[in-house]
Amino acid sequence: MLWVIRLLVQRKIWSDHRGQDLIEYALLAALVTVSAVAVVPGVSSSINIVFSKVNSVMILAASS
């Protein structure tokens, strides 16, 4: 098993950090997506309540 680690270090595969930024950005995007999915149901119900109130006021204004 030690020979595998030596091979990876010698070929600089172990210390190769190319693509690290891409992975970090992908993890950040996933975190933002999960957060948005968690927040949207609460926000959508609040928006629905506001539009329902506006609709009822508009109906009352149109009938008078």
Backbone torsions as a table, in degrees:
resi	resn	phi	psi	omega
1	MET	NA	-34.4	-180.0
2	LEU	-65.2	-32.9	179.9
3	TRP	-66.5	-28.6	177.8
4	VAL	-68.3	-42.7	179.0
5	ILE	-65.0	-41.3	177.6
6	ARG	-62.2	-41.3	179.2
7	LEU	-62.9	-43.1	179.8
8	LEU	-64.8	-40.1	179.6
9	VAL	-69.5	-41.1	-179.3
10	GLN	-64.5	-38.3	-178.9
11	ARG	-87.5	4.5	177.8
12	LYS	61.0	22.5	175.8
13	ILE	-74.9	-38.5	-177.8
14	TRP	-65.5	-38.4	-175.9
15	SER	-97.0	7.9	179.7
16	ASP	-77.5	119.7	-176.5
17	HIS	-109.1	12.6	177.4
18	ARG	-65.6	138.3	-179.1
19	GLY	90.4	-5.9	-179.1
20	GLN	-64.9	-40.9	179.4
21	ASP	-62.6	-40.8	179.7
22	LEU	-61.3	-42.0	179.1
23	ILE	-66.0	-40.8	178.8
24	GLU	-63.9	-42.3	177.9
25	TYR	-65.5	-37.2	178.0
26	ALA	-65.7	-40.7	177.2
27	LEU	-65.5	-38.8	177.8
28	LEU	-65.5	-42.2	177.7
29	ALA	-63.8	-38.7	177.7
30	ALA	-65.2	-40.0	177.9
31	LEU	-63.4	-43.6	178.4
32	VAL	-63.7	-40.3	179.7
33	THR	-64.7	-44.7	179.1
34	VAL	-64.2	-39.7	178.1
35	SER	-64.4	-42.8	179.6
36	ALA	-63.8	-41.2	178.9
37	VAL	-64.8	-34.0	179.6
38	ALA	-72.6	-31.1	-174.7
39	VAL	-88.2	-33.1	-171.8
40	VAL	-57.4	-43.1	-179.6
41	PRO	-59.4	-39.5	178.5
42	GLY	-68.0	-39.5	-179.9
43	VAL	-70.4	-39.8	-177.9
44	SER	-64.5	-37.0	178.3
45	SER	-68.7	-36.2	176.7
46	SER	-65.3	-42.5	178.4
47	ILE	-64.9	-39.1	178.9
48	ASN	-62.4	-40.6	178.7
49	ILE	-63.8	-44.1	-180.0
50	VAL	-62.5	-45.4	-180.0
51	PHE	-66.4	-33.5	176.7
52	SER	-65.5	-41.5	177.7
53	LYS	-65.4	-43.4	177.7
54	VAL	-62.2	-40.1	179.0
55	ASN	-62.3	-44.4	-179.4
56	SER	-66.6	-36.6	176.9
57	VAL	-67.5	-39.8	178.2
58	MET	-64.3	-38.8	178.2
59	ILE	-65.4	-42.6	178.2
60	LEU	-64.4	-39.6	179.9
61	ALA	-68.5	-35.3	-179.3
62	ALA	-74.0	-29.7	-178.3
63	SER	-80.2	-15.7	-178.7
64	SER	-100.5	NA	NA
